[in-house]
Amino acid sequence: MSQRKIVIGSRESRLAVIQSEMVKTYIEEKNKDCRVELLTMKTTGDKILDRTLDKVGGKGLFVKELDRALEDGRTMLSVHSLKDMPMEVSEELPLIAFSKRQDPRDVLVLPEGVDALDPEKPIGCSSLRRTLQLKELFPDMTFASVRGNVQTRLRKLDEGRYSALVLAAAGLKRLGLEGRICRYFEPEEILPAAGQGILAVQGRKGQDYSYLDGYNDEDSACAAMAERAFVRDLDGGCSSPVAAYATVEGEELTLTGLYYEEDTGAYRKASLKGNRKEAEEIGIRLARQLKHPGKVWLVGAGPGDVGLFTLKGMEVLQNAEVVVYDSLVGQGVLSKVPKDARRINVGKRASNHTMPQEQINRVLAEEAKKGLRVVRLKGGDPFLFGRGGEELELLHKEGIPYEVVPGVTSSIAVPAYNGIPVTHRDFCSSLHIITGHKKQGEPYDIDFEALVRTKGTLVFLMGVSALSDICTSLLAAGIDPQMPAAILQKGTTAGQKRIVATVGTLPEEVKRQGILTPAIIVVGKVCALAEEFAWYEKLPLAGWKVLVTRPKETISTMAQKLRVMGAEVLELPAIRTEPLQDQRLLKKAMEELDTFDWIGFTSPIGVRVFFREMKQAGKDIRALGKVKIAAIGKGTAKELEERGLFVDLMPKTFDGASLGAALCQVCEGEEKILLPRAKIGGKEILENLAKKPGLTICDVPTYDTFYEENEMIDLKNAFESGEIDCAVFTSASTVRGFVNGVPGLDYSKVKAACIGKQTREAADAYGMQTWIAKEATIDSVTDLVVDLKGLQE
């Protein structure tokens, strides 16, 4: 019987020949009719030894000659170390089999007879991948490139050129040089090159390779696919500082990768797990995750009341660079979006979609790939009929990191705000949440009979337009027509409205009384408790929506007090304050502090800037000596008290004119007064002080005021439609900031609750309907808002 001749192409190095002989032996042992020969050749990469691989062409230099021999038929197979193979392989010359993986680790080799590193000599290694990771393990050592086959490198080491070498364990073991290994580096220490330890057999497309049956190792093939997909997606080659190592246990594959960022010189490592069937996809996902370390947070914004927005949601939102939001997100939450974040309105509500869901998914992925922190704000909870799962599918597929921040769902919160407990042991033992949305003209795909049999509370979301169909279907399924039912409009907001009836009568009641979206439908005996347990509408400001203007930097105590009283509060940072960069006048005043008799503070920000400069000047409160302190308002006084200073003078009316008048009364006429104030501060204080002859006034601008604009909320429409009942102004500058931020508004539509005389005068100048608090305090302004609501009713 004639034998079949098979020629294997191999590099001529001793290691390459040994590896090819391993394949040769396998074929001959499994196929007695085959005679295998090796054809060795020197590749271009073997010839050029005086330059690093990235300077001469990378991995392709080790395979060109072997590929040519395959193409012209001089060989039938080529055997390679997989780590030396280019990531892109010709379809005409496919990789047809992978060996069982030998030890994938890198190892440290010391010179013969040496047992410690010599810090005077470099560690020799052949790749930037190794060098990057070795620098962390040996921060005091230097590193140098070393080329040549294993024997050549060992000779250079033993000649004293290097302190040590880092080589692949697999190559040393195949050469019988395992005894030279001094230390193994676990993959956690030095991540190996993609494919390290695996032999790849390459052939020609369309040929019969049945004589290799049984050679291919499935786990190695799976690992190789993941590792090479990772490197390929990053455009990594032989000289690229990219590494990947996969382990396969049963059906699970774990891939760890390293990515080097050329712009910064930093590198990142990460791992990803998945089913072995998705090996290539896992490699691509991990590559993109490392290359584009942006992240997406799916954040539930709650049912509308900003007080129900979670602490974690608020924290994530404050750090967002891109915010993708829809129409069900409450205005209170939208007002918390950072000014410098890019906003993308996708406008989803019922059948009115500004952007299709598939496009939303792509937007999230694309923005994260730019390395940005992306927050997807969704009304209620992102996983409760919010299509959050669909948005995660693409992120998962693309290897983009994400987190989910649950939100308070309207299905529980809205009934609670209407006095309806969704569970009550005397009435029901289960709660069922159902989407009321269905495609137009199609029947519900809901087992209404099963729902009725549960005897539990049923909550239908997004079902207003289908209310009649829902009630009809429940009646047909056998529910008692007298079963209590309710529809709850805009729950947790000032627009909250409740209609309680029965399943049999609710549709007619809604036609009679009217209802707006968004609204939810609740069916169950618990609805009968609404009138008894109702609490929200009993609050003094329930049903009122109040705009509170404030400086951006301040926490609004006013807003909190109004919310406690039941108002839906929309906070608008109408102004922002920033310390002046040029503080030369204040610095000069600091040098003369002991010459002043009074310091008059007109705002909390003025206090903060003053003491910041005081600290930078190396002074503490002892430098104030016998200086007396005057202040406008309790907020400014509190800021001073926190620094250990109690005010000596505070006028009853909290404005500049009153402070000037009060100082004139207590001064004899020879005093020197320092006024650290806003750059655009009112002149009333100076005009009053000028009435006292002999006073020396040092008027020092310390901070500037800028007007803020709000692009996310249509305030013009909200006021002109009557959606916002009242605006609260705590200073004349916030009035001006509001006007600047809402151009074109008919300001006569604005009911303005003002903290003081100057604030009211500023509002009057724009034609607003104005009222003034009895005292210039937050509590007094809150009482004023309650009184205004009473007047309207």
ZAMARGU-4260 file (C-alpha; in steps of 0.2 Angstrom, whole numbers, plus 5000, padded with zeros to 4 digits):
<rodrens>
0) 5000/5000/5000 | 5007/5017/4995 | 5010/5030/5008 | 5003/5047/5007 | 5016/5061/5008
5) 5012/5076/5019 | 5025/5090/5020 | 5024/5102/5035 | 5032/5119/5034 | 5042/5125/5049
10) 5053/5139/5054 | 5071/5132/5056 | 5073/5137/5074 | 5075/5122/5086 | 5059/5126/5095
15) 5049/5128/5079 | 5056/5111/5073 | 5051/5102/5089 | 5034/5109/5088 | 5032/5104/5070
20) 5038/5087/5075 | 5025/5085/5088 | 5012/5087/5074 | 5021/5076/5063 | 5022/5062/5076
25) 5003/5064/5079 | 4999/5062/5061 | 5010/5047/5059 | 5004/5038/5074 | 4986/5040/5069
30) 4988/5037/5051 | 4999/5023/5046 | 4997/5027/5028 | 5005/5044/5030 | 5023/5049/5028
35) 5027/5066/5035 | 5042/5077/5031 | 5047/5094/5037 | 5052/5108/5026 | 5061/5121/5036
40) 5065/5139/5031 | 5071/5155/5039 | 5058/5169/5039 | 5061/5187/5038 | 5058/5189/5056
45) 5072/5177/5060 | 5084/5186/5049 | 5081/5204/5056 | 5088/5204/5074 | 5094/5221/5076
50) 5077/5230/5078 | 5062/5227/5088 | 5047/5220/5079 | 5036/5235/5079 | 5050/5243/5069
55) 5051/5229/5056 | 5033/5224/5053 | 5027/5214/5067 | 5020/5196/5067 | 5018/5194/5048
60) 5037/5193/5046 | 5037/5176/5054 | 5024/5168/5042 | 5027/5176/5025 | 5038/5162/5019
65) 5028/5148/5026 | 5012/5156/5018 | 5021/5156/5001 | 5026/5138/5003 | 5007/5134/5007
70) 5001/5144/4992 | 5012/5136/4979 | 5010/5118/4985 | 5027/5115/4992 | 5019/5112/5009
75) 5002/5105/5015 | 5003/5112/5033 | 5012/5125/5043 | 5014/5124/5062 | 5016/5140/5072
80) 5016/5146/5089 | 4999/5154/5089 | 5005/5169/5099 | 5017/5173/5083 | 5002/5172/5071
85) 4995/5188/5064 | 4977/5192/5070 | 4971/5193/5052 | 4973/5176/5043 | 4969/5174/5024
90) 4953/5164/5020 | 4963/5154/5008 | 4975/5148/5022 | 4964/5145/5037 | 4969/5139/5054
95) 4962/5121/5055 | 4967/5114/5072 | 4974/5120/5089 | 4984/5109/5101 | 4980/5106/5119
100) 4987/5121/5128 | 5005/5120/5136 | 5009/5130/5151 | 5003/5148/5146 | 5014/5157/5159
105) 5029/5169/5157 | 5044/5164/5167 | 5060/5172/5174 | 5076/5165/5169 | 5093/5170/5178
110) 5110/5167/5171 | 5119/5150/5175 | 5125/5150/5193 | 5116/5166/5198 | 5102/5166/5211
115) 5097/5184/5212 | 5094/5199/5200 | 5108/5211/5197 | 5101/5229/5198 | 5115/5235/5187
120) 5109/5225/5172 | 5093/5226/5163 | 5080/5212/5162 | 5078/5206/5144 | 5061/5204/5136
125) 5054/5204/5119 | 5038/5214/5120 | 5031/5230/5127 | 5017/5219/5134 | 5029/5211/5146
130) 5039/5227/5150 | 5023/5236/5156 | 5018/5222/5168 | 5036/5219/5174 | 5038/5237/5179
135) 5025/5235/5192 | 5034/5219/5199 | 5051/5226/5198 | 5050/5245/5199 | 5069/5247/5203
140) 5075/5237/5187 | 5078/5243/5170 | 5072/5233/5154 | 5080/5230/5137 | 5074/5222/5121
145) 5081/5205/5117 | 5079/5196/5100 | 5084/5179/5093 | 5078/5161/5096 | 5078/5154/5114
150) 5095/5147/5113 | 5102/5164/5106 | 5094/5173/5120 | 5100/5161/5134 | 5118/5163/5127
155) 5117/5182/5128 | 5110/5180/5146 | 5124/5169/5151 | 5137/5180/5143 | 5132/5193/5156
160) 5122/5205/5145 | 5106/5204/5155 | 5101/5202/5173 | 5088/5190/5168 | 5076/5185/5154
165) 5057/5184/5153 | 5052/5170/5141 | 5037/5159/5138 | 5036/5143/5149 | 5029/5133/5135
170) 5044/5135/5124 | 5057/5131/5137 | 5047/5115/5142 | 5046/5109/5124 | 5065/5112/5122
175) 5068/5102/5138 | 5075/5118/5147 | 5062/5118/5161 | 5077/5118/5173 | 5082/5135/5168
180) 5066/5142/5175 | 5068/5152/5191 | 5051/5159/5194 | 5034/5157/5186 | 5023/5173/5183
185) 5005/5169/5186 | 4993/5177/5174 | 4987/5188/5188 | 5005/5195/5188 | 5009/5195/5170
190) 4995/5192/5157 | 5002/5181/5143 | 5001/5185/5125 | 4985/5179/5116 | 4987/5161/5110
195) 5003/5158/5121 | 5006/5140/5124 | 4995/5134/5109 | 5001/5127/5093 | 4991/5132/5077
200) 4990/5121/5062 | 4987/5131/5046 | 4982/5123/5029 | 4974/5127/5012 | 4956/5130/5010
205) 4946/5116/5003 | 4959/5102/5007 | 4956/5086/5015 | 4963/5086/5033 | 4955/5070/5040
210) 4972/5064/5045 | 4971/5077/5059 | 4955/5071/5066 | 4956/5071/5085 | 4971/5083/5086
215) 4961/5099/5088 | 4958/5103/5107 | 4941/5111/5109 | 4945/5121/5124 | 4961/5128/5116
220) 4951/5132/5100 | 4938/5141/5111 | 4951/5151/5121 | 4960/5155/5105 | 4945/5162/5097
225) 4941/5174/5112 | 4959/5179/5114 | 4962/5183/5096 | 4945/5192/5094 | 4950/5203/5108
230) 4967/5208/5101 | 4960/5209/5083 | 4947/5222/5089 | 4960/5232/5097 | 4971/5231/5081
235) 4984/5223/5092 | 4999/5214/5084 | 5015/5205/5089 | 5023/5221/5096 | 5007/5229/5102
240) 5006/5230/5121 | 4990/5220/5121 | 4987/5204/5131 | 4973/5191/5133 | 4971/5175/5142
245) 4955/5164/5142 | 4951/5149/5153 | 4937/5137/5149 | 4928/5127/5163 | 4914/5117/5156
250) 4902/5129/5147 | 4910/5144/5155 | 4923/5155/5147 | 4933/5168/5157 | 4943/5181/5147
255) 4955/5193/5155 | 4963/5206/5144 | 4975/5221/5144 | 4974/5236/5134 | 4987/5250/5132
260) 4982/5268/5129 | 4995/5276/5119 | 4989/5293/5122 | 4992/5292/5141 | 5004/5278/5143
265) 4992/5269/5155 | 4985/5252/5153 | 4969/5244/5159 | 4965/5226/5164 | 4948/5218/5165
270) 4939/5201/5164 | 4923/5195/5157 | 4913/5179/5158 | 4901/5171/5147 | 4896/5155/5138
275) 4910/5147/5128 | 4898/5147/5112 | 4900/5166/5113 | 4919/5166/5113 | 4922/5178/5099
280) 4909/5189/5105 | 4916/5190/5123 | 4933/5194/5116 | 4925/5209/5106 | 4915/5215/5121
285) 4930/5215/5133 | 4940/5224/5120 | 4927/5238/5118 | 4925/5239/5137 | 4943/5242/5139
290) 4945/5253/5125 | 4930/5264/5128 | 4928/5264/5147 | 4912/5274/5147 | 4898/5268/5157
295) 4879/5269/5156 | 4868/5270/5172 | 4849/5266/5170 | 4842/5276/5183 | 4823/5276/5189
300) 4818/5294/5192 | 4802/5289/5202 | 4784/5294/5199 | 4786/5313/5199 | 4790/5319/5216
305) 4808/5324/5217 | 4808/5319/5235 | 4805/5301/5230 | 4821/5301/5219 | 4834/5289/5227
310) 4850/5295/5235 | 4860/5284/5223 | 4850/5291/5208 | 4854/5309/5213 | 4873/5304/5216
315) 4874/5296/5199 | 4865/5310/5190 | 4876/5324/5198 | 4891/5315/5190 | 4883/5313/5173
320) 4891/5319/5157 | 4876/5314/5146 | 4858/5313/5151 | 4846/5303/5140 | 4828/5306/5147
325) 4810/5304/5143 | 4794/5313/5146 | 4789/5304/5161 | 4803/5310/5171 | 4797/5323/5184
330) 4802/5342/5182 | 4810/5342/5199 | 4822/5328/5194 | 4826/5336/5177 | 4830/5352/5187
335) 4844/5342/5195 | 4853/5338/5179 | 4870/5346/5179 | 4871/5362/5168 | 4887/5355/5159
340) 4879/5338/5155 | 4873/5336/5137 | 4854/5332/5137 | 4846/5321/5125 | 4827/5321/5125
345) 4820/5304/5118 | 4802/5310/5123 | 4794/5293/5126 | 4776/5293/5132 | 4762/5281/5126
350) 4761/5281/5107 | 4771/5298/5105 | 4789/5293/5103 | 4802/5307/5099 | 4815/5293/5096
355) 4812/5274/5092 | 4817/5262/5105 | 4831/5255/5094 | 4838/5272/5091 | 4838/5275/5110
360) 4848/5259/5112 | 4861/5265/5099 | 4862/5282/5107 | 4867/5275/5124 | 4880/5263/5117
365) 4887/5277/5106 | 4889/5290/5119 | 4897/5277/5131 | 4909/5272/5118 | 4916/5290/5118
370) 4921/5286/5136 | 4907/5296/5144 | 4897/5294/5159 | 4879/5291/5152 | 4863/5292/5163
375) 4847/5285/5156 | 4834/5293/5166 | 4817/5284/5165 | 4801/5287/5174 | 4797/5276/5188
380) 4808/5260/5188 | 4818/5256/5173 | 4814/5237/5174 | 4795/5239/5176 | 4788/5241/5159
385) 4802/5253/5156 | 4810/5243/5142 | 4826/5244/5152 | 4830/5226/5148 | 4830/5230/5129
390) 4842/5244/5132 | 4854/5233/5142 | 4854/5220/5128 | 4864/5231/5116 | 4876/5237/5130
395) 4879/5219/5135 | 4883/5214/5117 | 4894/5229/5114 | 4904/5225/5131 | 4899/5242/5138
400) 4899/5243/5157 | 4882/5247/5165 | 4873/5249/5182 | 4855/5249/5186 | 4848/5261/5199
405) 4830/5255/5204 | 4817/5269/5206 | 4801/5270/5216 | 4788/5263/5205 | 4771/5273/5202
410) 4762/5257/5204 | 4765/5258/5223 | 4769/5276/5226 | 4754/5284/5217 | 4741/5273/5226
415) 4750/5277/5243 | 4749/5296/5239 | 4730/5293/5236 | 4727/5284/5252 | 4726/5267/5244
420) 4737/5253/5252 | 4740/5241/5237 | 4740/5226/5250 | 4729/5224/5266 | 4727/5208/5275
425) 4708/5211/5277 | 4706/5213/5258 | 4719/5204/5248 | 4735/5194/5249 | 4743/5198/5232
430) 4747/5213/5221 | 4748/5211/5202 | 4755/5225/5190 | 4750/5224/5172 | 4754/5235/5157
435) 4738/5242/5150 | 4746/5247/5134 | 4741/5236/5119 | 4743/5238/5100 | 4729/5247/5092
440) 4715/5236/5085 | 4722/5220/5093 | 4715/5211/5108 | 4724/5210/5125 | 4736/5196/5127
445) 4731/5195/5146 | 4723/5181/5155 | 4710/5192/5164 | 4701/5176/5171 | 4717/5172/5180
450) 4719/5189/5187 | 4701/5189/5193 | 4704/5172/5202 | 4719/5179/5212 | 4707/5191/5221
455) 4722/5202/5223 | 4725/5221/5219 | 4727/5224/5201 | 4737/5239/5195 | 4737/5244/5176
460) 4750/5255/5170 | 4749/5265/5154 | 4731/5260/5152 | 4721/5276/5152 | 4716/5275/5133
465) 4711/5257/5135 | 4701/5260/5152 | 4685/5254/5144 | 4693/5238/5136 | 4701/5234/5153
470) 4685/5236/5163 | 4675/5226/5150 | 4688/5212/5150 | 4688/5211/5169 | 4669/5210/5169
475) 4669/5197/5155 | 4681/5187/5166 | 4669/5187/5180 | 4674/5201/5192 | 4661/5208/5203
480) 4654/5224/5194 | 4654/5232/5211 | 4672/5229/5214 | 4680/5246/5219 | 4691/5254/5206
485) 4701/5270/5204 | 4710/5280/5191 | 4724/5290/5198 | 4731/5305/5188 | 4749/5312/5190
490) 4751/5305/5207 | 4764/5312/5219 | 4763/5329/5209 | 4753/5345/5211 | 4742/5338/5197
495) 4737/5323/5207 | 4718/5319/5205 | 4708/5303/5210 | 4692/5296/5204 | 4686/5281/5214
500) 4671/5271/5207 | 4668/5253/5203 | 4674/5242/5188 | 4656/5244/5181 | 4655/5263/5182
505) 4673/5269/5181 | 4674/5272/5162 | 4658/5283/5164 | 4665/5293/5179 | 4681/5296/5169
510) 4671/5303/5154 | 4661/5314/5166 | 4675/5321/5177 | 4690/5320/5164 | 4707/5313/5167
515) 4724/5317/5161 | 4739/5306/5158 | 4750/5299/5165 | 4738/5290/5176 | 4736/5272/5183
520) 4721/5261/5186 | 4719/5252/5202 | 4706/5238/5204 | 4703/5230/5221 | 4694/5231/5238
525) 4708/5242/5244 | 4702/5256/5233 | 4687/5259/5245 | 4700/5265/5258 | 4705/5280/5248
530) 4694/5293/5256 | 4698/5286/5274 | 4716/5285/5272 | 4719/5300/5260 | 4733/5311/5267
535) 4741/5321/5253 | 4727/5333/5249 | 4725/5337/5267 | 4743/5346/5267 | 4742/5365/5267
540) 4750/5366/5249 | 4744/5350/5241 | 4740/5353/5223 | 4751/5368/5222 | 4767/5369/5211
545) 4779/5382/5217 | 4795/5388/5208 | 4809/5392/5220 | 4823/5403/5213 | 4840/5403/5222
550) 4858/5404/5219 | 4865/5388/5212 | 4877/5385/5226 | 4865/5385/5240 | 4854/5371/5247
555) 4836/5377/5247 | 4829/5376/5264 | 4814/5385/5257 | 4811/5371/5245 | 4811/5358/5258
560) 4799/5368/5269 | 4787/5370/5255 | 4788/5351/5251 | 4784/5346/5269 | 4768/5357/5267
565) 4763/5347/5251 | 4769/5358/5237 | 4777/5351/5222 | 4793/5362/5221 | 4803/5366/5206
570) 4820/5373/5210 | 4828/5384/5198 | 4846/5390/5200 | 4842/5408/5194 | 4859/5414/5198
575) 4877/5408/5202 | 4890/5416/5211 | 4909/5415/5209 | 4923/5423/5218 | 4932/5436/5208
580) 4949/5430/5202 | 4957/5447/5206 | 4955/5449/5225 | 4969/5462/5227 | 4957/5475/5235
585) 4952/5462/5248 | 4970/5456/5251 | 4974/5474/5254 | 4960/5476/5266 | 4966/5460/5275
590) 4983/5469/5279 | 4973/5483/5287 | 4960/5473/5297 | 4965/5481/5314 | 4961/5498/5307
595) 4942/5494/5304 | 4928/5497/5316 | 4915/5488/5307 | 4914/5474/5294 | 4897/5473/5285
600) 4892/5457/5277 | 4878/5457/5264 | 4876/5438/5260 | 4882/5421/5265 | 4893/5420/5249
605) 4902/5436/5254 | 4906/5428/5271 | 4913/5412/5263 | 4924/5422/5251 | 4930/5434/5265
610) 4936/5419/5276 | 4944/5410/5261 | 4955/5425/5258 | 4958/5427/5276 | 4964/5409/5277
615) 4975/5411/5262 | 4983/5427/5270 | 4987/5416/5285 | 4975/5424/5297 | 4962/5418/5309
620) 4948/5426/5318 | 4960/5434/5331 | 4965/5446/5317 | 4948/5454/5318 | 4952/5460/5335
625) 4939/5472/5341 | 4931/5474/5324 | 4912/5473/5326 | 4901/5463/5314 | 4885/5468/5304
630) 4875/5457/5293 | 4860/5457/5282 | 4848/5442/5286 | 4848/5426/5297 | 4857/5416/5283
635) 4872/5428/5283 | 4872/5428/5302 | 4872/5409/5302 | 4886/5408/5291 | 4896/5419/5303
640) 4891/5409/5318 | 4898/5393/5310 | 4915/5402/5311 | 4913/5407/5329 | 4907/5425/5326
645) 4890/5432/5332 | 4884/5448/5324 | 4883/5464/5333 | 4871/5472/5322 | 4857/5465/5310
650) 4843/5476/5304 | 4825/5471/5306 | 4822/5472/5287 | 4835/5462/5278 | 4841/5473/5264
655) 4856/5484/5260 | 4846/5501/5263 | 4841/5495/5281 | 4859/5489/5285 | 4866/5506/5279
660) 4853/5515/5290 | 4856/5504/5305 | 4875/5507/5304 | 4872/5526/5303 | 4862/5525/5319
665) 4876/5516/5329 | 4891/5525/5322 | 4897/5542/5328 | 4904/5548/5312 | 4923/5543/5313
670) 4922/5525/5310 | 4930/5515/5296 | 4918/5502/5288 | 4923/5487/5277 | 4910/5481/5265
675) 4915/5464/5256 | 4900/5463/5243 | 4894/5457/5226 | 4902/5466/5211 | 4885/5471/5205
680) 4878/5474/5222 | 4864/5487/5225 | 4870/5505/5230 | 4857/5507/5243 | 4868/5503/5257
685) 4881/5516/5251 | 4868/5529/5248 | 4862/5527/5266 | 4880/5527/5274 | 4884/5543/5264
690) 4871/5552/5275 | 4882/5550/5290 | 4897/5563/5288 | 4914/5557/5293 | 4912/5538/5289
695) 4926/5530/5279 | 4919/5517/5268 | 4929/5503/5260 | 4918/5495/5247 | 4926/5479/5241
700) 4919/5468/5227 | 4923/5450/5231 | 4912/5440/5220 | 4902/5441/5204 | 4884/5436/5200
705) 4879/5427/5184 | 4862/5422/5177 | 4858/5404/5174 | 4847/5397/5160 | 4837/5382/5160
710) 4835/5373/5144 | 4826/5357/5150 | 4810/5364/5157 | 4798/5375/5147 | 4795/5388/5161
715) 4787/5400/5149 | 4773/5388/5145 | 4771/5382/5163 | 4767/5400/5169 | 4756/5405/5155
720) 4746/5389/5156 | 4744/5391/5174 | 4754/5375/5178 | 4765/5384/5190 | 4755/5393/5204
725) 4768/5404/5212 | 4786/5409/5211 | 4797/5412/5227 | 4810/5426/5226 | 4823/5428/5240
730) 4833/5442/5232 | 4832/5455/5218 | 4846/5446/5209 | 4836/5430/5208 | 4821/5440/5201
735) 4833/5447/5187 | 4841/5429/5185 | 4823/5422/5183 | 4819/5435/5170 | 4835/5432/5160
740) 4831/5413/5160 | 4813/5414/5154 | 4814/5427/5140 | 4797/5432/5132 | 4786/5427/5146
745) 4771/5438/5150 | 4777/5442/5168 | 4760/5447/5173 | 4756/5429/5174 | 4769/5426/5188
750) 4762/5427/5206 | 4778/5432/5215 | 4781/5429/5234 | 4795/5440/5239 | 4806/5440/5254
755) 4808/5459/5256 | 4805/5476/5249 | 4820/5477/5237 | 4815/5460/5230 | 4797/5465/5228
760) 4802/5481/5219 | 4813/5471/5207 | 4798/5460/5203 | 4786/5475/5201 | 4798/5482/5188
765) 4793/5467/5177 | 4775/5468/5180 | 4773/5453/5191 | 4759/5450/5203 | 4768/5453/5219
770) 4766/5450/5238 | 4779/5453/5252 | 4782/5442/5267 | 4779/5450/5284 | 4797/5446/5289
775) 4812/5443/5278 | 4813/5425/5284 | 4811/5408/5276 | 4797/5404/5288 | 4788/5420/5284
780) 4789/5417/5265 | 4782/5400/5267 | 4767/5407/5277 | 4765/5419/5263 | 4764/5405/5250
785) 4751/5396/5260 | 4741/5412/5261 | 4742/5415/5243 | 4735/5397/5240 | 4720/5402/5252
790) 4717/5417/5242 | 4716/5408/5226 | 4704/5395/5233
</rodrens>
